[in-house]
Amino acid sequence: MPTTWSNDVDEKSIPGLERKLAIVTGSTDGIGFAIAKQLVVSGCHVIVNGRSHATCDKACQSIPGPMDLKIPVTGDLSSAEGVEKFVEAVASEIRVRGLPEVSILINNVGFFEVKDFFQVTDDEWMQYHQLNLMSGVRLSRTYLNGMIQRNWGRIIFVSSEAGIRTVPHMIPYSVSKAAQIAAARGLAETTKGTGVTVNSVLPGPTWTTGVENYMQDFAVSKKLSLEDAIEKYFEQYEPDSLIKRFLRPEEVAAVTAFLCSEMASALRNE
């Protein structure tokens, strides 16, 4: 992150989340990691998910707090088979560790690529559909009924403002995020009169590893310093931005954790 930006965010414990079990998909880096960290600080047991044992273990070691609150579970969620194996692994951890049932599901995993619309293949479109959308659909189908039966639960899709304002150089990504919002709204309708909520979080551009790599390349292509390149980026691609900077993952995590709490019990995908 540019040195002119402070990254010192002191996570505060969110009350009422102690000892609940949360799944945060794609949580070894970026927004997902920040969400997992915030939930652990709040006393949650958190399933930390990534594609490799090394990245999951590293993320768990990097998150402060008791080790029994951080459960690494690897899984490639880009296919039905991968999700099924992940769900089985989570069930095994619950049995072995004596954990409560899953009551918080953060559908965060996803990817983006800056690419001209005419260069995107059908296979690439399907990759966006399978990972960005269907991972969350499949996991919600697995865990939502149990939440409704127990009369408490939280499902959150980490979408994007691109879901309501299509980005021309990221059309497949934007479409997948719009689909997430629609799915979350539909699922919210199934929870009427219960203690379960389903919501979407729509962050703007956020300083993740992928964005940092993109901005580094953007700066080189424009022959600018990183700070000047960021300013130019917002002038060119985000002229309506009110804050004129990238969000920190911790800022998105704070909002997401709030939506998991009892304090947000009336917020239901409005």
C-alpha positions, 0 to 999 in steps of 0.5 A: 500500500502506498506509504501515504496511506495508513494501514494501522487498523485496530480491530475491535471485538464485535459483541455476540459472535463468541464461539460461533462457527464462521466460514470465510471462503478465499480468506488467505489474503486480501478482503477475506483474510481481513474478514477472518481476522476481524471475526477471530478478534470477535471470538469466532471459530473461523474456517480459513479457506484457500487452495493450498495447505501452505497458504491456509496455515500461513494465514492462520499463523498470521491472525492473532488470537487463540489457535483453536479459533482458526481452522485451516481447510483447503478447497478449490471452490470453482467446481461442484466437486471441489465444493463437495470435498470442502463441505466434507472437510468442514464437517470432519473438522466440526466432528473432530474438534467438537465445534458448533454448526456453521452459523456464519457463511462469508462468500468471498472467494472470487477473481477478476481480470482486466481484459477487453470484452472481445478477448474474453472466451466462453471458458473464461466466462464460465470460470467467473460463473463457477467461482464468483457465483456458484461457489456461494450458491452451493455453500448457501444451499448446504448451510442455509436450511440449518441456519433457518432450523436453528433460527440464527445465521448470517450469509454474506456475499462479498460482491462489488460496486461493479455489480451495480455499475458495470466496469467496461474493462471487467465486464465478466467480473461485473456480471458475476457480481451482479448475479451475486447481488441477485442471488443474495436478494433471493435467498433473503426472501427465503428467511422471512420471519426468522433470525437469519439474514442474507446480505451483500457487501458492495465495496469499491476498489480495494487495495488487495494483492491483485489490485496492487499488481495491476496498479504497479503495471499501470504505473509502469505503463504510464511512466508514473510513480505509484501515487501519481498512477493511483491519482490518474486511475481515479481521474480516468476510471473512478471519477465519481468516487467520493473518497478518491482512494482505494479501500483497505481490506480492514474497512470492508471487514469491519462492515462485514463483521457488523452485518454478522452481529446482532446489531445488524439483525434488521438489515436484510438485503434492503 
